[in-house]
Amino acid sequence: IELWNPKSFEQLKKMVDQAVYQYNNRRPHNNIGKISPVDFENRFLLKSTFEQKSITIFNNEINV
């Protein structure tokens, strides 16, 4: 925050909003394939549920 040197609380809020936007939309993250969190989420949501593999970890049905 000292590097930004805001002159008012409103200016600080704008700077924080810009930093959050940069972090979520522009900055690549190593742990998710060097893409932004927004890109990762969009790619994840675009995948069809039929393409995603699923496994049953616990089945509560009783077979008699």
PDB file of N, CA, C, O and CB in Angstrom:
ATOM      1  N   ILE A   1       0.835  -1.191   0.000  1.00  0.00           N
ATOM      2  CA  ILE A   1       0.000   0.000   0.000  1.00  0.00           C
ATOM      3  C   ILE A   1       0.878   1.252   0.000  1.00  0.00           C
ATOM      4  O   ILE A   1       0.527   2.257  -0.618  1.00  0.00           O
ATOM      5  CB  ILE A   1      -0.949   0.000   1.218  1.00  0.00           C
ATOM      6  N   GLU A   2       2.008   1.191   0.686  1.00  0.00           N
ATOM      7  CA  GLU A   2       2.894   2.361   0.715  1.00  0.00           C
ATOM      8  C   GLU A   2       3.397   2.701  -0.687  1.00  0.00           C
ATOM      9  O   GLU A   2       3.558   3.875  -1.021  1.00  0.00           O
ATOM     10  CB  GLU A   2       4.085   2.110   1.656  1.00  0.00           C
ATOM     11  N   LEU A   3       3.646   1.680  -1.506  1.00  0.00           N
ATOM     12  CA  LEU A   3       4.119   1.931  -2.868  1.00  0.00           C
ATOM     13  C   LEU A   3       3.074   2.639  -3.712  1.00  0.00           C
ATOM     14  O   LEU A   3       3.410   3.434  -4.589  1.00  0.00           O
ATOM     15  CB  LEU A   3       4.515   0.630  -3.534  1.00  0.00           C
ATOM     16  N   TRP A   4       1.808   2.349  -3.446  1.00  0.00           N
ATOM     17  CA  TRP A   4       0.723   2.973  -4.211  1.00  0.00           C
ATOM     18  C   TRP A   4       0.563   4.437  -3.823  1.00  0.00           C
ATOM     19  O   TRP A   4       0.226   5.272  -4.662  1.00  0.00           O
ATOM     20  CB  TRP A   4      -0.600   2.219  -3.989  1.00  0.00           C
ATOM     21  N   ASN A   5       0.799   4.742  -2.577  1.00  0.00           N
ATOM     22  CA  ASN A   5       0.690   6.098  -2.047  1.00  0.00           C
ATOM     23  C   ASN A   5      -0.679   6.736  -2.330  1.00  0.00           C
ATOM     24  O   ASN A   5      -0.749   7.793  -2.957  1.00  0.00           O
ATOM     25  CB  ASN A   5       1.790   6.964  -2.635  1.00  0.00           C
ATOM     26  N   PRO A   6      -1.756   6.105  -1.874  1.00  0.00           N
ATOM     27  CA  PRO A   6      -3.083   6.692  -2.113  1.00  0.00           C
ATOM     28  C   PRO A   6      -3.258   7.994  -1.337  1.00  0.00           C
ATOM     29  O   PRO A   6      -2.751   8.169  -0.230  1.00  0.00           O
ATOM     30  CB  PRO A   6      -4.188   5.697  -1.723  1.00  0.00           C
ATOM     31  N   LYS A   7      -3.991   8.883  -1.965  1.00  0.00           N
ATOM     32  CA  LYS A   7      -4.242  10.196  -1.340  1.00  0.00           C
ATOM     33  C   LYS A   7      -5.542  10.224  -0.547  1.00  0.00           C
ATOM     34  O   LYS A   7      -5.757  11.113   0.276  1.00  0.00           O
ATOM     35  CB  LYS A   7      -4.277  11.286  -2.405  1.00  0.00           C
ATOM     36  N   SER A   8      -6.419   9.233  -0.805  1.00  0.00           N
ATOM     37  CA  SER A   8      -7.695   9.186  -0.097  1.00  0.00           C
ATOM     38  C   SER A   8      -8.150   7.732   0.009  1.00  0.00           C
ATOM     39  O   SER A   8      -7.593   6.838  -0.627  1.00  0.00           O
ATOM     40  CB  SER A   8      -8.770  10.054  -0.821  1.00  0.00           C
ATOM     41  N   PHE A   9      -9.157   7.528   0.815  1.00  0.00           N
ATOM     42  CA  PHE A   9      -9.713   6.187   0.962  1.00  0.00           C
ATOM     43  C   PHE A   9     -10.340   5.723  -0.346  1.00  0.00           C
ATOM     44  O   PHE A   9     -10.225   4.550  -0.702  1.00  0.00           O
ATOM     45  CB  PHE A   9     -10.753   6.155   2.092  1.00  0.00           C
ATOM     46  N   GLU A  10     -10.993   6.615  -1.057  1.00  0.00           N
ATOM     47  CA  GLU A  10     -11.615   6.268  -2.350  1.00  0.00           C
ATOM     48  C   GLU A  10     -10.549   5.836  -3.354  1.00  0.00           C
ATOM     49  O   GLU A  10     -10.743   4.875  -4.099  1.00  0.00           O
ATOM     50  CB  GLU A  10     -12.421   7.473  -2.914  1.00  0.00           C
ATOM     51  N   GLN A  11      -9.447   6.535  -3.370  1.00  0.00           N
ATOM     52  CA  GLN A  11      -8.357   6.185  -4.272  1.00  0.00           C
ATOM     53  C   GLN A  11      -7.777   4.818  -3.883  1.00  0.00           C
ATOM     54  O   GLN A  11      -7.441   4.017  -4.755  1.00  0.00           O
ATOM     55  CB  GLN A  11      -7.254   7.278  -4.245  1.00  0.00           C
ATOM     56  N   LEU A  12      -7.664   4.559  -2.612  1.00  0.00           N
ATOM     57  CA  LEU A  12      -7.184   3.261  -2.146  1.00  0.00           C
ATOM     58  C   LEU A  12      -8.124   2.141  -2.579  1.00  0.00           C
ATOM     59  O   LEU A  12      -7.675   1.080  -3.013  1.00  0.00           O
ATOM     60  CB  LEU A  12      -7.035   3.263  -0.623  1.00  0.00           C
ATOM     61  N   LYS A  13      -9.437   2.379  -2.461  1.00  0.00           N
ATOM     62  CA  LYS A  13     -10.409   1.356  -2.883  1.00  0.00           C
ATOM     63  C   LYS A  13     -10.262   1.049  -4.369  1.00  0.00           C
ATOM     64  O   LYS A  13     -10.317  -0.114  -4.768  1.00  0.00           O
ATOM     65  CB  LYS A  13     -11.851   1.818  -2.580  1.00  0.00           C
ATOM     66  N   LYS A  14     -10.076   2.079  -5.189  1.00  0.00           N
ATOM     67  CA  LYS A  14      -9.885   1.872  -6.622  1.00  0.00           C
ATOM     68  C   LYS A  14      -8.614   1.082  -6.905  1.00  0.00           C
ATOM     69  O   LYS A  14      -8.596   0.209  -7.773  1.00  0.00           O
ATOM     70  CB  LYS A  14      -9.837   3.212  -7.349  1.00  0.00           C
ATOM     71  N   MET A  15      -7.570   1.389  -6.179  1.00  0.00           N
ATOM     72  CA  MET A  15      -6.302   0.682  -6.366  1.00  0.00           C
ATOM     73  C   MET A  15      -6.420  -0.785  -5.974  1.00  0.00           C
ATOM     74  O   MET A  15      -5.878  -1.660  -6.650  1.00  0.00           O
ATOM     75  CB  MET A  15      -5.196   1.350  -5.551  1.00  0.00           C
ATOM     76  N   VAL A  16      -7.122  -1.048  -4.892  1.00  0.00           N
ATOM     77  CA  VAL A  16      -7.331  -2.434  -4.464  1.00  0.00           C
ATOM     78  C   VAL A  16      -8.186  -3.175  -5.490  1.00  0.00           C
ATOM     79  O   VAL A  16      -7.888  -4.321  -5.826  1.00  0.00           O
ATOM     80  CB  VAL A  16      -8.001  -2.483  -3.066  1.00  0.00           C
ATOM     81  N   ASP A  17      -9.233  -2.543  -5.987  1.00  0.00           N
ATOM     82  CA  ASP A  17     -10.063  -3.161  -7.026  1.00  0.00           C
ATOM     83  C   ASP A  17      -9.230  -3.498  -8.257  1.00  0.00           C
ATOM     84  O   ASP A  17      -9.385  -4.574  -8.833  1.00  0.00           O
ATOM     85  CB  ASP A  17     -11.225  -2.229  -7.414  1.00  0.00           C
ATOM     86  N   GLN A  18      -8.354  -2.595  -8.662  1.00  0.00           N
ATOM     87  CA  GLN A  18      -7.495  -2.843  -9.819  1.00  0.00           C
ATOM     88  C   GLN A  18      -6.545  -4.011  -9.546  1.00  0.00           C
ATOM     89  O   GLN A  18      -6.312  -4.841 -10.425  1.00  0.00           O
ATOM     90  CB  GLN A  18      -6.693  -1.575 -10.176  1.00  0.00           C
ATOM     91  N   ALA A  19      -6.006  -4.076  -8.350  1.00  0.00           N
ATOM     92  CA  ALA A  19      -5.083  -5.152  -7.997  1.00  0.00           C
ATOM     93  C   ALA A  19      -5.794  -6.503  -7.998  1.00  0.00           C
ATOM     94  O   ALA A  19      -5.241  -7.495  -8.473  1.00  0.00           O
ATOM     95  CB  ALA A  19      -4.452  -4.887  -6.623  1.00  0.00           C
ATOM     96  N   VAL A  20      -7.005  -6.545  -7.473  1.00  0.00           N
ATOM     97  CA  VAL A  20      -7.779  -7.788  -7.451  1.00  0.00           C
ATOM     98  C   VAL A  20      -8.136  -8.209  -8.872  1.00  0.00           C
ATOM     99  O   VAL A  20      -8.061  -9.389  -9.212  1.00  0.00           O
ATOM    100  CB  VAL A  20      -9.059  -7.622  -6.601  1.00  0.00           C
ATOM    101  N   TYR A  21      -8.526  -7.239  -9.702  1.00  0.00           N
ATOM    102  CA  TYR A  21      -8.837  -7.543 -11.098  1.00  0.00           C
ATOM    103  C   TYR A  21      -7.602  -8.109 -11.799  1.00  0.00           C
ATOM    104  O   TYR A  21      -7.692  -9.111 -12.508  1.00  0.00           O
ATOM    105  CB  TYR A  21      -9.345  -6.277 -11.834  1.00  0.00           C
ATOM    106  N   GLN A  22      -6.469  -7.477 -11.603  1.00  0.00           N
ATOM    107  CA  GLN A  22      -5.215  -7.942 -12.202  1.00  0.00           C
ATOM    108  C   GLN A  22      -4.902  -9.363 -11.750  1.00  0.00           C
ATOM    109  O   GLN A  22      -4.540 -10.213 -12.563  1.00  0.00           O
ATOM    110  CB  GLN A  22      -4.052  -6.998 -11.833  1.00  0.00           C
ATOM    111  N   TYR A  23      -5.039  -9.615 -10.469  1.00  0.00           N
ATOM    112  CA  TYR A  23      -4.732 -10.934  -9.909  1.00  0.00           C
ATOM    113  C   TYR A  23      -5.648 -12.012 -10.486  1.00  0.00           C
ATOM    114  O   TYR A  23      -5.184 -13.108 -10.798  1.00  0.00           O
ATOM    115  CB  TYR A  23      -4.857 -10.904  -8.383  1.00  0.00           C
ATOM    116  N   ASN A  24      -6.925 -11.721 -10.630  1.00  0.00           N
ATOM    117  CA  ASN A  24      -7.886 -12.729 -11.069  1.00  0.00           C
ATOM    118  C   ASN A  24      -8.012 -12.861 -12.580  1.00  0.00           C
ATOM    119  O   ASN A  24      -8.356 -13.936 -13.071  1.00  0.00           O
ATOM    120  CB  ASN A  24      -9.218 -12.417 -10.500  1.00  0.00           C
ATOM    121  N   ASN A  25      -7.742 -11.793 -13.330  1.00  0.00           N
ATOM    122  CA  ASN A  25      -8.000 -11.804 -14.758  1.00  0.00           C
ATOM    123  C   ASN A  25      -6.755 -11.801 -15.639  1.00  0.00           C
ATOM    124  O   ASN A  25      -6.804 -12.296 -16.765  1.00  0.00           O
ATOM    125  CB  ASN A  25      -8.827 -10.644 -15.100  1.00  0.00           C
ATOM    126  N   ARG A  26      -5.677 -11.272 -15.167  1.00  0.00           N
ATOM    127  CA  ARG A  26      -4.494 -11.114 -16.020  1.00  0.00           C
ATOM    128  C   ARG A  26      -3.306 -11.968 -15.582  1.00  0.00           C
ATOM    129  O   ARG A  26      -2.598 -12.517 -16.426  1.00  0.00           O
ATOM    130  CB  ARG A  26      -4.080  -9.670 -16.043  1.00  0.00           C
ATOM    131  N   ARG A  27      -3.084 -12.083 -14.295  1.00  0.00           N
ATOM    132  CA  ARG A  27      -1.879 -12.735 -13.776  1.00  0.00           C
ATOM    133  C   ARG A  27      -1.953 -14.245 -13.939  1.00  0.00           C
ATOM    134  O   ARG A  27      -2.899 -14.873 -13.461  1.00  0.00           O
ATOM    135  CB  ARG A  27      -1.672 -12.382 -12.304  1.00  0.00           C
ATOM    136  N   PRO A  28      -0.962 -14.840 -14.612  1.00  0.00           N
ATOM    137  CA  PRO A  28      -0.948 -16.305 -14.718  1.00  0.00           C
ATOM    138  C   PRO A  28      -0.546 -16.944 -13.384  1.00  0.00           C
ATOM    139  O   PRO A  28       0.326 -16.434 -12.682  1.00  0.00           O
ATOM    140  CB  PRO A  28       0.021 -16.757 -15.838  1.00  0.00           C
ATOM    141  N   HIS A  29      -1.179 -18.042 -13.052  1.00  0.00           N
ATOM    142  CA  HIS A  29      -0.899 -18.759 -11.808  1.00  0.00           C
ATOM    143  C   HIS A  29      -0.269 -20.110 -12.158  1.00  0.00           C
ATOM    144  O   HIS A  29      -0.818 -20.863 -12.963  1.00  0.00           O
ATOM    145  CB  HIS A  29      -2.205 -18.949 -10.954  1.00  0.00           C
ATOM    146  N   ASN A  30       0.857 -20.405 -11.566  1.00  0.00           N
ATOM    147  CA  ASN A  30       1.592 -21.637 -11.874  1.00  0.00           C
ATOM    148  C   ASN A  30       0.810 -22.903 -11.538  1.00  0.00           C
ATOM    149  O   ASN A  30       0.900 -23.892 -12.266  1.00  0.00           O
ATOM    150  CB  ASN A  30       2.900 -21.649 -11.126  1.00  0.00           C
ATOM    151  N   ASN A  31       0.054 -22.887 -10.460  1.00  0.00           N
ATOM    152  CA  ASN A  31      -0.626 -24.095 -10.005  1.00  0.00           C
ATOM    153  C   ASN A  31      -1.823 -24.494 -10.862  1.00  0.00           C
ATOM    154  O   ASN A  31      -2.344 -25.599 -10.713  1.00  0.00           O
ATOM    155  CB  ASN A  31      -1.073 -23.909  -8.599  1.00  0.00           C
ATOM    156  N   ILE A  32      -2.260 -23.623 -11.744  1.00  0.00           N
ATOM    157  CA  ILE A  32      -3.406 -23.950 -12.609  1.00  0.00           C
ATOM    158  C   ILE A  32      -3.033 -23.821 -14.082  1.00  0.00           C
ATOM    159  O   ILE A  32      -3.837 -23.380 -14.904  1.00  0.00           O
ATOM    160  CB  ILE A  32      -4.605 -23.034 -12.288  1.00  0.00           C
ATOM    161  N   GLY A  33      -1.807 -24.211 -14.398  1.00  0.00           N
ATOM    162  CA  GLY A  33      -1.385 -24.262 -15.792  1.00  0.00           C
ATOM    163  C   GLY A  33      -0.979 -22.932 -16.380  1.00  0.00           C
ATOM    164  O   GLY A  33      -1.086 -22.730 -17.590  1.00  0.00           O
ATOM    165  N   LYS A  34      -0.518 -22.026 -15.550  1.00  0.00           N
ATOM    166  CA  LYS A  34      -0.055 -20.706 -15.980  1.00  0.00           C
ATOM    167  C   LYS A  34      -1.120 -19.920 -16.745  1.00  0.00           C
ATOM    168  O   LYS A  34      -0.840 -19.268 -17.751  1.00  0.00           O
ATOM    169  CB  LYS A  34       1.175 -20.854 -16.842  1.00  0.00           C
ATOM    170  N   ILE A  35      -2.346 -20.003 -16.234  1.00  0.00           N
ATOM    171  CA  ILE A  35      -3.453 -19.192 -16.753  1.00  0.00           C
ATOM    172  C   ILE A  35      -4.078 -18.445 -15.582  1.00  0.00           C
ATOM    173  O   ILE A  35      -3.795 -18.742 -14.421  1.00  0.00           O
ATOM    174  CB  ILE A  35      -4.523 -20.079 -17.495  1.00  0.00           C
ATOM    175  N   SER A  36      -4.914 -17.491 -15.893  1.00  0.00           N
ATOM    176  CA  SER A  36      -5.558 -16.718 -14.819  1.00  0.00           C
ATOM    177  C   SER A  36      -6.678 -17.544 -14.187  1.00  0.00           C
ATOM    178  O   SER A  36      -7.203 -18.456 -14.825  1.00  0.00           O
ATOM    179  CB  SER A  36      -6.121 -15.369 -15.365  1.00  0.00           C
ATOM    180  N   PRO A  37      -7.050 -17.237 -12.939  1.00  0.00           N
ATOM    181  CA  PRO A  37      -8.164 -17.945 -12.304  1.00  0.00           C
ATOM    182  C   PRO A  37      -9.467 -17.842 -13.098  1.00  0.00           C
ATOM    183  O   PRO A  37     -10.230 -18.807 -13.153  1.00  0.00           O
ATOM    184  CB  PRO A  37      -8.380 -17.406 -10.909  1.00  0.00           C
ATOM    185  N   VAL A  38      -9.732 -16.693 -13.710  1.00  0.00           N
ATOM    186  CA  VAL A  38     -10.953 -16.535 -14.500  1.00  0.00           C
ATOM    187  C   VAL A  38     -10.913 -17.454 -15.717  1.00  0.00           C
ATOM    188  O   VAL A  38     -11.910 -18.106 -16.027  1.00  0.00           O
ATOM    189  CB  VAL A  38     -11.133 -15.064 -14.940  1.00  0.00           C
ATOM    190  N   ASP A  39      -9.774 -17.515 -16.413  1.00  0.00           N
ATOM    191  CA  ASP A  39      -9.642 -18.422 -17.561  1.00  0.00           C
ATOM    192  C   ASP A  39      -9.800 -19.874 -17.129  1.00  0.00           C
ATOM    193  O   ASP A  39     -10.449 -20.665 -17.814  1.00  0.00           O
ATOM    194  CB  ASP A  39      -8.283 -18.225 -18.253  1.00  0.00           C
ATOM    195  N   PHE A  40      -9.208 -20.220 -15.997  1.00  0.00           N
ATOM    196  CA  PHE A  40      -9.319 -21.590 -15.493  1.00  0.00           C
ATOM    197  C   PHE A  40     -10.776 -21.942 -15.220  1.00  0.00           C
ATOM    198  O   PHE A  40     -11.246 -23.012 -15.608  1.00  0.00           O
ATOM    199  CB  PHE A  40      -8.479 -21.767 -14.212  1.00  0.00           C
ATOM    200  N   GLU A  41     -11.484 -21.047 -14.557  1.00  0.00           N
ATOM    201  CA  GLU A  41     -12.892 -21.297 -14.234  1.00  0.00           C
ATOM    202  C   GLU A  41     -13.731 -21.413 -15.508  1.00  0.00           C
ATOM    203  O   GLU A  41     -14.586 -22.292 -15.609  1.00  0.00           O
ATOM    204  CB  GLU A  41     -13.446 -20.174 -13.333  1.00  0.00           C
ATOM    205  N   ASN A  42     -13.493 -20.537 -16.472  1.00  0.00           N
ATOM    206  CA  ASN A  42     -14.244 -20.598 -17.721  1.00  0.00           C
ATOM    207  C   ASN A  42     -13.990 -21.902 -18.467  1.00  0.00           C
ATOM    208  O   ASN A  42     -14.926 -22.511 -18.985  1.00  0.00           O
ATOM    209  CB  ASN A  42     -13.886 -19.416 -18.608  1.00  0.00           C
ATOM    210  N   ARG A  43     -12.744 -22.332 -18.525  1.00  0.00           N
ATOM    211  CA  ARG A  43     -12.424 -23.598 -19.194  1.00  0.00           C
ATOM    212  C   ARG A  43     -13.064 -24.771 -18.472  1.00  0.00           C
ATOM    213  O   ARG A  43     -13.559 -25.704 -19.105  1.00  0.00           O
ATOM    214  CB  ARG A  43     -10.906 -23.799 -19.273  1.00  0.00           C
ATOM    215  N   PHE A  44     -13.053 -24.722 -17.147  1.00  0.00           N
ATOM    216  CA  PHE A  44     -13.646 -25.801 -16.363  1.00  0.00           C
ATOM    217  C   PHE A  44     -15.153 -25.880 -16.604  1.00  0.00           C
ATOM    218  O   PHE A  44     -15.704 -26.966 -16.785  1.00  0.00           O
ATOM    219  CB  PHE A  44     -13.356 -25.600 -14.867  1.00  0.00           C
ATOM    220  N   LEU A  45     -15.810 -24.726 -16.605  1.00  0.00           N
ATOM    221  CA  LEU A  45     -17.258 -24.694 -16.772  1.00  0.00           C
ATOM    222  C   LEU A  45     -17.681 -25.068 -18.188  1.00  0.00           C
ATOM    223  O   LEU A  45     -18.788 -25.570 -18.383  1.00  0.00           O
ATOM    224  CB  LEU A  45     -17.789 -23.321 -16.424  1.00  0.00           C
ATOM    225  N   LEU A  46     -16.829 -24.834 -19.173  1.00  0.00           N
ATOM    226  CA  LEU A  46     -17.160 -25.154 -20.556  1.00  0.00           C
ATOM    227  C   LEU A  46     -17.099 -26.643 -20.851  1.00  0.00           C
ATOM    228  O   LEU A  46     -17.727 -27.125 -21.794  1.00  0.00           O
ATOM    229  CB  LEU A  46     -16.237 -24.425 -21.481  1.00  0.00           C
ATOM    230  N   LYS A  47     -16.341 -27.367 -20.043  1.00  0.00           N
ATOM    231  CA  LYS A  47     -16.247 -28.808 -20.262  1.00  0.00           C
ATOM    232  C   LYS A  47     -17.601 -29.449 -20.011  1.00  0.00           C
ATOM    233  O   LYS A  47     -18.282 -29.120 -19.040  1.00  0.00           O
ATOM    234  CB  LYS A  47     -15.168 -29.439 -19.350  1.00  0.00           C
ATOM    235  N   SER A  48     -17.975 -30.338 -20.864  1.00  0.00           N
ATOM    236  CA  SER A  48     -19.240 -31.056 -20.698  1.00  0.00           C
ATOM    237  C   SER A  48     -19.127 -32.003 -19.517  1.00  0.00           C
ATOM    238  O   SER A  48     -18.068 -32.579 -19.269  1.00  0.00           O
ATOM    239  CB  SER A  48     -19.618 -31.834 -21.987  1.00  0.00           C
ATOM    240  N   THR A  49     -20.211 -32.156 -18.799  1.00  0.00           N
ATOM    241  CA  THR A  49     -20.201 -33.096 -17.674  1.00  0.00           C
ATOM    242  C   THR A  49     -20.053 -34.528 -18.179  1.00  0.00           C
ATOM    243  O   THR A  49     -19.633 -35.412 -17.431  1.00  0.00           O
ATOM    244  CB  THR A  49     -21.491 -32.955 -16.833  1.00  0.00           C
ATOM    245  N   PHE A  50     -20.396 -34.758 -19.441  1.00  0.00           N
ATOM    246  CA  PHE A  50     -20.236 -36.098 -19.997  1.00  0.00           C
ATOM    247  C   PHE A  50     -18.779 -36.432 -20.242  1.00  0.00           C
ATOM    248  O   PHE A  50     -18.416 -37.607 -20.287  1.00  0.00           O
ATOM    249  CB  PHE A  50     -21.016 -36.229 -21.286  1.00  0.00           C
ATOM    250  N   GLU A  51     -17.941 -35.427 -20.401  1.00  0.00           N
ATOM    251  CA  GLU A  51     -16.524 -35.650 -20.623  1.00  0.00           C
ATOM    252  C   GLU A  51     -15.780 -35.920 -19.323  1.00  0.00           C
ATOM    253  O   GLU A  51     -14.701 -36.513 -19.329  1.00  0.00           O
ATOM    254  CB  GLU A  51     -15.918 -34.461 -21.326  1.00  0.00           C
ATOM    255  N   GLN A  52     -16.344 -35.494 -18.238  1.00  0.00           N
ATOM    256  CA  GLN A  52     -15.661 -35.642 -16.960  1.00  0.00           C
ATOM    257  C   GLN A  52     -15.903 -37.031 -16.390  1.00  0.00           C
ATOM    258  O   GLN A  52     -17.038 -37.499 -16.302  1.00  0.00           O
ATOM    259  CB  GLN A  52     -16.128 -34.569 -15.970  1.00  0.00           C
ATOM    260  N   LYS A  53     -14.821 -37.669 -16.010  1.00  0.00           N
ATOM    261  CA  LYS A  53     -14.919 -38.982 -15.398  1.00  0.00           C
ATOM    262  C   LYS A  53     -15.414 -38.843 -13.960  1.00  0.00           C
ATOM    263  O   LYS A  53     -15.108 -37.862 -13.282  1.00  0.00           O
ATOM    264  CB  LYS A  53     -13.559 -39.708 -15.442  1.00  0.00           C
ATOM    265  N   SER A  54     -16.160 -39.808 -13.515  1.00  0.00           N
ATOM    266  CA  SER A  54     -16.600 -39.780 -12.129  1.00  0.00           C
ATOM    267  C   SER A  54     -16.455 -41.166 -11.535  1.00  0.00           C
ATOM    268  O   SER A  54     -16.530 -42.173 -12.240  1.00  0.00           O
ATOM    269  CB  SER A  54     -18.058 -39.284 -12.016  1.00  0.00           C
ATOM    270  N   ILE A  55     -16.250 -41.204 -10.256  1.00  0.00           N
ATOM    271  CA  ILE A  55     -16.169 -42.474  -9.528  1.00  0.00           C
ATOM    272  C   ILE A  55     -17.073 -42.376  -8.310  1.00  0.00           C
ATOM    273  O   ILE A  55     -17.330 -41.284  -7.806  1.00  0.00           O
ATOM    274  CB  ILE A  55     -14.692 -42.808  -9.108  1.00  0.00           C
ATOM    275  N   THR A  56     -17.548 -43.511  -7.844  1.00  0.00           N
ATOM    276  CA  THR A  56     -18.355 -43.546  -6.637  1.00  0.00           C
ATOM    277  C   THR A  56     -17.434 -43.910  -5.480  1.00  0.00           C
ATOM    278  O   THR A  56     -16.820 -44.977  -5.474  1.00  0.00           O
ATOM    279  CB  THR A  56     -19.543 -44.561  -6.766  1.00  0.00           C
ATOM    280  N   ILE A  57     -17.344 -43.027  -4.517  1.00  0.00           N
ATOM    281  CA  ILE A  57     -16.500 -43.265  -3.354  1.00  0.00           C
ATOM    282  C   ILE A  57     -17.296 -43.985  -2.276  1.00  0.00           C
ATOM    283  O   ILE A  57     -16.766 -44.852  -1.580  1.00  0.00           O
ATOM    284  CB  ILE A  57     -15.929 -41.941  -2.812  1.00  0.00           C
ATOM    285  N   PHE A  58     -18.553 -43.631  -2.140  1.00  0.00           N
ATOM    286  CA  PHE A  58     -19.381 -44.258  -1.130  1.00  0.00           C
ATOM    287  C   PHE A  58     -20.772 -44.429  -1.703  1.00  0.00           C
ATOM    288  O   PHE A  58     -21.346 -43.487  -2.249  1.00  0.00           O
ATOM    289  CB  PHE A  58     -19.409 -43.426   0.178  1.00  0.00           C
ATOM    290  N   ASN A  59     -21.312 -45.621  -1.579  1.00  0.00           N
ATOM    291  CA  ASN A  59     -22.652 -45.913  -2.058  1.00  0.00           C
ATOM    292  C   ASN A  59     -23.472 -46.309  -0.847  1.00  0.00           C
ATOM    293  O   ASN A  59     -23.170 -47.309  -0.195  1.00  0.00           O
ATOM    294  CB  ASN A  59     -22.652 -47.039  -3.154  1.00  0.00           C
ATOM    295  N   ASN A  60     -24.498 -45.547  -0.538  1.00  0.00           N
ATOM    296  CA  ASN A  60     -25.303 -45.763   0.658  1.00  0.00           C
ATOM    297  C   ASN A  60     -26.453 -46.740   0.421  1.00  0.00           C
ATOM    298  O   ASN A  60     -27.262 -46.970   1.321  1.00  0.00           O
ATOM    299  CB  ASN A  60     -25.850 -44.445   1.150  1.00  0.00           C
ATOM    300  N   GLU A  61     -26.535 -47.316  -0.774  1.00  0.00           N
ATOM    301  CA  GLU A  61     -27.612 -48.252  -1.073  1.00  0.00           C
ATOM    302  C   GLU A  61     -27.303 -49.617  -0.472  1.00  0.00           C
ATOM    303  O   GLU A  61     -26.152 -50.051  -0.435  1.00  0.00           O
ATOM    304  CB  GLU A  61     -27.825 -48.370  -2.594  1.00  0.00           C
ATOM    305  N   ILE A  62     -28.353 -50.282  -0.003  1.00  0.00           N
ATOM    306  CA  ILE A  62     -28.199 -51.623   0.563  1.00  0.00           C
ATOM    307  C   ILE A  62     -28.813 -52.607  -0.413  1.00  0.00           C
ATOM    308  O   ILE A  62     -30.005 -52.536  -0.712  1.00  0.00           O
ATOM    309  CB  ILE A  62     -28.866 -51.737   1.980  1.00  0.00           C
ATOM    310  N   ASN A  63     -28.008 -53.516  -0.905  1.00  0.00           N
ATOM    311  CA  ASN A  63     -28.495 -54.544  -1.823  1.00  0.00           C
ATOM    312  C   ASN A  63     -28.853 -55.797  -1.023  1.00  0.00           C
ATOM    313  O   ASN A  63     -27.988 -56.388  -0.377  1.00  0.00           O
ATOM    314  CB  ASN A  63     -27.428 -54.869  -2.917  1.00  0.00           C
ATOM    315  N   VAL A  64     -30.106 -56.199  -1.063  1.00  0.00           N
ATOM    316  CA  VAL A  64     -30.546 -57.375  -0.301  1.00  0.00           C
ATOM    317  C   VAL A  64     -30.892 -58.484  -1.261  1.00  0.00           C
ATOM    318  O   VAL A  64     -31.287 -59.569  -0.834  1.00  0.00           O
ATOM    319  CB  VAL A  64     -31.760 -57.043   0.604  1.00  0.00           C
TER     320      VAL A  64
END
